[in-house]
């Protein structure tokens, strides 16, 4: 009885901590997300700001060298904390990641924002994590913080919960973390929404296609294309990090030269691929035709900026890449273009992050639950084509979580 009461108190304490993390993540995401939108508006009003991208890159590099410590490793710190290799994500990551990402977006770097939102939410959770009683509780709170960071930014709490559940170890879910993650995600989404951060996506009106053999074939083709696009992004991102590091070992020279190229390219293309490139995804979801190479250029430019050291996320670019690719493939398979854009929007995200449930749920939250069958099939095929690759590191299981039965049932073995 005493052990049961102690376990219940520990569980209640963890849920209370998750609620606090949800509030903190919602506030931070609202500030961060609205700042990104403001930076985007300013850059679009004064496109010549892109000429300052090399200088901005040098400033980011200096700040991380001078004040960042090990914060440059970004998501690597989150995974190290999940694997119990460190107690928490350092708090200094919050201002470092937010300000450097704002600079990157203001000056036209082709990056996203989700990775930073996850980093700052887990960093905020780091204020609480050292006070928790054991590694398992700290891990569960970290997973709740990941869900809160994603949900607060994209306003898709259900998808965010399973993104956090799938992120760290492929094919396994730690269901004991489900309730804290849900509490944190729903609170973060509500808080950021109350502070004025709007949710993306549109409710599609093109109708649900009947799943005939031709339609199933078209969805499979779309899934294959999405899976290969996500895999290409992973390959290019990791490959460029390695190659640029070898060719340009000086971090300042590397980020300045890449920034100069991206700035000139951005001015020549009227900023079409700079920043979040929401114009591309909005046009795709409206069924408007795009250039056949839009998705590929956005993919390459984002991988280049992130590999050079500019700060930002990968998920928003994956959304844009997917939507742009979906319109191209939709023109060949005969399905409505907005539907193809929405399906690939989710599936390329799933392929790039090596997740399956999360993209299905994100797609349903953003575009309508009536398309569940379509999202599931396309995301499943994309996941199968991914080949177990991810933009994130996915580490070996920590010692305290090697019991496969505990993974499946959520039971605490300690």
Secondary structure, 3 states (H helix, E strand, C coil): CHHHHHHHHHHHHHHHHHHHHHHHHHHHHHHHHHHHHHHHHHHHHCHHHHHHHHHHHHHHHHHHHHHHHHHHHCHHHHHHHHCCCCCCCCCCHHHHHHHHHHHHHHCCCCCCCHHHHHHHHHHHHHHHHCCCCCHHHHHHHHHHHHHHHHHHHHCCHHHHHHHHHHHCCCCCCCHHHHHHHHHHHHHHHHHHHHCCCCCCCCCCCCCCCCCCHHHHHHHHHHHHHHHHHHHHHHHHHHHHHHHHHHHCCCHHHHHHHHHHHHHHHHHHCCCCCCCCCHHHHHHHHCCCCCCCCHHHHHHHHHHHHHHHCCCCCCHHHHHHHHHHHHHHHHHHHCCCHHHHHHHHHHHHHHHHHCCCHHHHHHHHHHHCHHHHHHHHHHHHHHHHHHCCCCCCCCCCCCHHHCCHHHHHHCCCCC
